[in-house]
Structures are given as C-alpha cells and as structure tokens.
Amino acid sequence: MKKVDLVISDDHKGLRQALSKHFQQSSWQRCCFHFIKNLLDSIPKKKRKKIYNDLKTIFLCSSKNEALKRAKEICSKYENEHPLFVSKLDEGVEETLTFMNYPIEHFSKIRTTNMLERLNAELKRRINVIRIFPNMASALRLIGCLCMEYHDEWISLRKYINMEPFHNLKKDRFEKEPSLAIIS
C-alpha cells in the first residue's frame, strides 16, 4: 500500500489525532450510522423514530449540495424544539458527507463502518466458540486466518468495491485539476 485515500471511522478523538498526524493526505469519512446515533442521544426516546427517518434522507441524496440542503431543512424544522440536536447536526454533517466525493456506486459501502463492524462481529463469534486459547500465537493464528479468509472473499468471490469507477474519478480529477489529484 502506498497511500490511503479514504479513512472511515467514528469520531474518536485519539483516532482523529492519529489520522491528522499519519494520514494527512487522506480524506476522512465520519461513519453516518455513528453520527446519527450520537445525534439521537440528544433527543427524547419518544421522538427519535421520526427524527431518525428525517436524518436518513440526508444520506440518501445523490449529491453533497442536495444533502447539505436537506440537513438545513431538518435544522430549520427542529431548531426551536431541539436546539442541541440542531447544533450537533449543523456542526458535524459536512464530515459525514465525504463519501459523496466518490463514485455513486460506492456510496452505500463507504458511508459507514459496517464492513469493519461485520468483521469484528465474526471474529468475536469465532473467538467465543474457543473461549480459552493456549497461548497468544494460537489466538493470532485464528484472527489472521479469518482476516485472510475475508480478504480472499473480497478480492475474488464477492468483490466488495469495484475500484474501476474510483480510479476513473481520480484520473478525471487529475486531468482537470492537478492540485486536487489523489495519486498513489
């Protein structure tokens, strides 16, 4: 690997510091699921379902401008009733829309950390079956084998992301605006 183009994570402060130190040229995508979850923590439970449905519409837009417009509409709708929610939404929505700078075919796969969450759940499930490892090497062997299995599946059987549209996008941007190029 020569360069990381996109990092997808929640808003963990230590992780953000590490990214700004070691991956300065990378784009950062705040996980939409975690963002929505954090926003809903400031809303009474009875009203969460309605607001959740409104929030989902932001991330279903086909462009960043459309999504930002939708976020402003939601802010206007709830500004009197839930000012803390509105300020958090207004402050953080931009960093959850980084995925919209990439090909639309990738939107559903790069807007959240679902892929990583799924891998972690599978690791936990397999580790719970064994419960006690004789030594650290045996635990690392199991985890390594599972990661290699997932890697092989993503590359051959069920390609998680077709990188061709991404490479074409990078090529187009480089030809039009060299200063914005993301070249590995």
C-alpha positions as CSV (number, residue, x, y, z in Angstrom):
1,M,0.0,0.0,0.0
2,K,1.4,3.4,-1.0
3,K,-1.3,5.7,0.1
4,V,-4.7,5.7,2.0
5,D,-7.3,7.7,0.1
6,L,-10.2,7.4,2.5
7,V,-10.5,6.6,6.2
8,I,-13.9,5.8,7.6
9,S,-14.4,5.9,11.4
10,D,-16.4,7.2,14.2
11,D,-15.5,10.5,15.8
12,H,-13.0,9.0,18.3
13,K,-10.6,11.9,19.4
14,G,-7.5,9.7,19.6
15,L,-8.1,8.2,16.2
16,R,-8.7,11.6,14.7
17,Q,-5.4,12.8,16.1
18,A,-3.6,9.8,14.7
19,L,-5.2,10.4,11.3
20,S,-4.2,14.0,11.2
21,K,-0.6,13.1,12.2
22,H,0.0,10.0,10.0
23,F,-2.6,10.2,7.1
24,Q,-2.6,13.9,6.3
25,Q,-3.3,13.4,2.6
26,S,-6.3,11.1,3.3
27,S,-9.9,12.1,3.3
28,W,-11.9,11.3,6.4
29,Q,-15.5,10.0,6.4
30,R,-17.3,10.0,9.7
31,C,-19.5,7.0,9.9
32,C,-23.1,8.0,9.2
33,F,-24.5,5.4,11.5
34,H,-22.5,6.5,14.5
35,F,-23.2,10.2,13.7
36,I,-26.9,9.5,13.7
37,K,-26.7,7.5,16.8
38,N,-24.8,10.4,18.6
39,L,-27.4,12.9,17.3
40,L,-30.3,10.8,18.6
41,D,-28.8,10.7,22.1
42,S,-29.8,14.3,22.4
43,I,-33.4,13.6,21.6
44,P,-36.1,12.2,24.0
45,K,-36.8,8.5,23.1
46,K,-40.4,9.1,22.1
47,K,-39.4,11.4,19.3
48,R,-36.3,9.5,18.0
49,K,-38.1,7.4,15.3
50,K,-39.5,10.5,13.4
51,I,-36.2,12.3,13.6
52,Y,-34.3,9.2,12.6
53,N,-36.4,8.9,9.5
54,D,-35.7,12.5,8.6
55,L,-31.9,12.1,9.2
56,K,-31.8,9.1,6.9
57,T,-33.0,11.2,4.0
58,I,-29.8,13.3,4.2
59,F,-27.6,10.3,3.3
60,L,-29.9,9.1,0.5
61,C,-29.3,12.2,-1.5
62,S,-27.4,11.9,-4.8
63,S,-25.2,14.9,-4.3
64,K,-23.4,16.7,-1.5
65,N,-25.2,20.0,-2.2
66,E,-28.6,18.3,-2.1
67,A,-27.6,16.5,1.2
68,L,-26.5,19.8,2.8
69,K,-29.7,21.5,1.7
70,R,-31.7,18.6,3.3
71,A,-29.7,18.9,6.5
72,K,-30.5,22.7,6.7
73,E,-34.2,21.9,6.2
74,I,-34.1,19.4,9.1
75,C,-32.2,22.0,11.2
76,S,-35.0,24.6,10.5
77,K,-37.7,22.1,11.3
78,Y,-36.3,21.2,14.7
79,E,-34.4,24.4,15.8
80,N,-37.0,25.6,18.3
81,E,-37.8,22.1,19.7
82,H,-34.3,20.6,19.9
83,P,-31.5,23.2,19.8
84,L,-28.7,20.9,20.9
85,F,-29.6,18.4,18.2
86,V,-29.6,21.1,15.6
87,S,-26.2,22.5,16.6
88,K,-24.7,19.0,16.6
89,L,-26.2,18.3,13.2
90,D,-25.1,21.6,11.7
91,E,-21.6,21.2,13.2
92,G,-21.0,17.6,12.0
93,V,-23.0,16.9,8.9
94,E,-20.2,18.0,6.5
95,E,-17.7,15.4,7.7
96,T,-20.3,12.6,7.2
97,L,-20.7,13.5,3.5
98,T,-17.2,12.9,2.4
99,F,-18.4,9.7,0.7
100,M,-20.2,11.9,-1.8
101,N,-16.9,12.9,-3.3
102,Y,-16.5,9.3,-4.6
103,P,-18.4,7.4,-7.3
104,I,-22.1,7.0,-6.5
105,E,-21.7,3.2,-6.9
106,H,-19.6,3.3,-3.7
107,F,-21.9,5.4,-1.6
108,S,-23.6,2.6,0.3
109,K,-20.4,0.9,1.1
110,I,-18.2,3.8,2.2
111,R,-20.6,5.9,4.3
112,T,-20.4,3.6,7.4
113,T,-18.0,1.3,9.1
114,N,-20.4,-1.7,8.5
115,M,-17.7,-3.7,6.8
116,L,-15.4,-3.5,9.8
117,E,-18.2,-4.0,12.3
118,R,-19.2,-7.2,10.5
119,L,-15.6,-8.5,10.5
120,N,-15.3,-7.7,14.2
121,A,-18.6,-9.5,15.0
122,E,-17.4,-12.5,13.1
123,L,-14.1,-12.5,15.0
124,K,-15.9,-12.2,18.3
125,R,-18.3,-15.1,17.3
126,R,-15.4,-17.4,16.4
127,I,-13.3,-16.5,19.4
128,N,-16.3,-17.1,21.8
129,V,-16.6,-20.7,20.5
130,I,-13.0,-21.4,21.5
131,R,-13.1,-19.3,24.7
132,I,-9.6,-20.1,26.0
133,F,-6.5,-20.0,23.8
134,P,-3.4,-22.0,24.9
135,N,-1.2,-19.0,24.0
136,M,-1.1,-15.7,22.2
137,A,0.2,-17.3,19.0
138,S,-2.9,-19.5,18.7
139,A,-5.2,-16.5,19.1
140,L,-3.3,-14.5,16.5
141,R,-3.3,-17.5,14.1
142,L,-7.1,-17.7,14.3
143,I,-7.6,-14.0,13.8
144,G,-5.0,-13.9,10.9
145,C,-6.8,-16.9,9.2
146,L,-10.2,-15.2,9.5
147,C,-8.8,-11.9,8.1
148,M,-7.2,-13.7,5.2
149,E,-10.4,-15.6,4.5
150,Y,-12.3,-12.3,4.4
151,H,-9.6,-10.7,2.2
152,D,-9.8,-13.6,-0.3
153,E,-13.6,-13.3,-0.4
154,W,-13.5,-9.6,-1.0
155,I,-11.0,-10.0,-3.8
156,S,-12.4,-13.0,-5.7
157,L,-15.8,-14.2,-4.7
158,R,-17.8,-11.1,-3.8
159,K,-15.8,-8.1,-4.7
160,Y,-16.8,-5.6,-2.0
161,I,-16.0,-2.5,-4.1
162,N,-15.2,-2.3,-7.8
163,M,-12.3,0.1,-7.8
164,E,-12.5,0.9,-11.5
165,P,-15.0,3.9,-11.1
166,F,-12.8,5.2,-8.3
167,H,-9.6,5.1,-10.5
168,N,-11.5,6.8,-13.3
169,L,-12.7,9.5,-11.0
170,K,-9.1,10.1,-9.8
171,K,-7.9,10.2,-13.4
172,D,-10.6,12.7,-14.4
173,R,-9.8,15.0,-11.5
174,F,-6.1,14.8,-12.2
175,E,-6.6,15.8,-15.8
176,K,-8.9,18.7,-14.9
177,E,-7.3,20.0,-11.7
178,P,-3.9,18.6,-10.9
179,S,-3.8,20.2,-7.4
180,L,-6.8,18.1,-6.4
181,A,-5.3,14.8,-7.6
182,I,-5.1,11.8,-5.3
183,I,-2.4,9.8,-6.9
184,S,-0.8,6.7,-5.4
